[in-house]
Amino acid sequence: MRKEDRNIDLIMDYVRGELSPEENRKVRTMIKKNAEMSGIYRLLKTFLDDFKDEKSAPLSSSLKKLSTRMFRDYHRGKKQDRSFPGLLVYDSRVLPHPEGIRPSVAGTGRLKYKIGPYDLEISIYPVSIHSYEMIGRIGGIKENTACRLELSTLKASFETETDELALFRFPRIPIASYKLRVFIGSRVIAGVEVDL
């Protein structure tokens, strides 16, 4: 783990009050000396303070999961060779349904990622107890630009291409954690992690 990532983890623990007095002193000093870490601290502190209200407990828990995922995705993306780090900005499997809205079919989900100037929307549907269908769209791509998508794990890899409307489909994907990379020509323009 890089020093920057360790520092961010320390700040998260500091904001949550999970550090020893000695560690607290070290983190306070780091925050005072480093403008970037100070900004991260203010962001995390504001976020946690806004969601301490008991009325927002279900939403608070979901937003914490989603924001932690966004934060992790951003830092992973910075480490990897990607044009833009992909950030998960919406996951229907995590956020609670609005009052009066019936949950969708078990196992379905919608995911939205922000990837630099592009938007990636994915819908997943169970095909069997061991696999999903994945349908999606890439927003922000110039009309009629062909993109190749590669969905991979250490054991398997699947590829597809977008159509003229920037839509794509993976018909039967086994349940796993995947890396989805989007190419224009041979250049990787985006990469995200998708958990089925």
N, C-alpha and C positions, 0 to 999 in steps of 0.2 A: 504494500500500500504506500502510495506517495505521501510525502509530508503534508502537502496541501489537503489531501483527502483525510488524513488523520486529524488535521486541525479542524476541518469541517465537522467530523464526527465528534470531536471534543466540544465544539460550540453547540452542537445539537444536545449533547449530554448536559452541558452547562445550562442551557435554556430550560431543560426539563428538570434541573436540580438533582442530577444523578452523579455528581462528582464529589470527591473528598475536599476538605478545606484547602489542602495544598494544591490540588488540581484546579480548584476554583481560582486561586490567586494567579496561577500560571496562565489560565485562559483569559482572565481580566487584563493581564499585562499584554498578552498577544493581541487582544481586541483593541487596546489603546494604541499599540504600535503599528498595526497593519490596517490600512484603510479598507482593503477588500474584505478582510475578516470582520471588521467593524460593520460593514454593510450587510454581510451575511447574518451577523448576530441580530441587527435591527430587524431584518426581514423575518427571521425565525421567531423572534420575540413577539413581534406584532402579530404574526399568524397565530401563535399559541395563545396570546392574550385575548384575541378576538373570539376564540372558540372555547373559552372556559365556562361559558354559560350552560347550565344544565339543560335548558330547553333545546339547545342545538347539539346535544350529545350524539344522536345517531348521525347527523350530518358531520359533526366535528370528527368523529372516528373515521368516517369515509374520506373526508377531506385530508385528514392527516395521512392516511394510506396513500391517497393520490398524490399529495405534495411530496411525500417521501420518495415515491416512485419517480416523480418528475425530477427531483433533485439528484437522485441516483443515476437516472438516464442521462442527465446533462453532464455529470462528471464522467460517466463511462464513455459518452460520446466524444468528450474532449480528449480522452486518452487514445481513442481509436482513429483510424484513418478514414474519416468521413468528411464530406463537404459540409454537412450540417448535422449536429447532434439532434436526434429525434426525441421530442418530449411528449409523453403521454399526457393529454390534457382532459380526456374524458374516458371513463370506463363504466359502462352501465352495470357491470357485475359488482362494482364497488359502491357506487352512489345509491342511496335509497330512492325508491320510487316516490313521486309526489303523492299526496293524499288523494285517494279516489282512483288512482291509476293501478290497474291490475298488472301484476308481474307477467313478463313474457314467458314463452315456453321455456321449461327448464333447460339450462345449458346454453341458451343463446346469449349473445352479447354484442355490444357496439363499442368500438374503440376509436378514438380520434387522437391523432398525433399532429403536432406542429413541428415542421422540419424546415427551418429557415423560411424562405418565401412559399413553401409548399404546405398543403394540408393533406394528410393521409387519413382516410376514413375506412374502417374495416368492420364488416358484420360477420359474425361467426354463428354457424348453425350446426347442431349435432346431426351427423349422418348415421352413426352407429354408436355403441357404447365406447368405442375405441378411436373414433375419428370425427373430424369436423369438416364442413365446407367453409371456405373463406372467400368472401366477395368484397371488393373494395374499389375505391376511387382515389386518384391522386389529383388534388386541386392545385391550381397555380401553374400547371404545365401548359405550354403553348399548344394550341390546337393541332391535332395530327402529329404530335411528337410521340414516337414509339418509345416506351420504357420497358425494360426487362426487369422482372422481379425475381429474386432468388431467396427462397425460404429454406434455412438450413439448421441442422443440429450436427453434432459430431458423427452421428450414424447415418443421416439421410439428408438429401437435398432435393428441392422441388423448384421448378422454374415455370414462369408464365410471362406473357406480355400483355401490355395494355392495348385496348382497342382505340378507335379514333376519338372516343369520348373519355379516354383515360381511365376506363374501367378494367378491372382484372378479376380473375377467379382461379382459386385452387380448389378443385372438386372434392378431394378426399385426403385430408391431412391427419396423420396419427396424432394423438394427444402427446404433447411435449412442450418444452420451452424452445422457441426458435429465434433466430436472428433473421430479420427480413431486410434485405438490401435492395435498393432501387438504383438501376443503371440507366443512363442515357448514353447510348453507344457503349464504350468501355469504361466510362467514368461513373464512379459511385456518387450519386447525388444525395443519398439518404440511407440511414440505417437505424432500425429500431428493434427492440426486443418484444416478442409477442408470446404470451403464455396461454396455452390452450388447456 
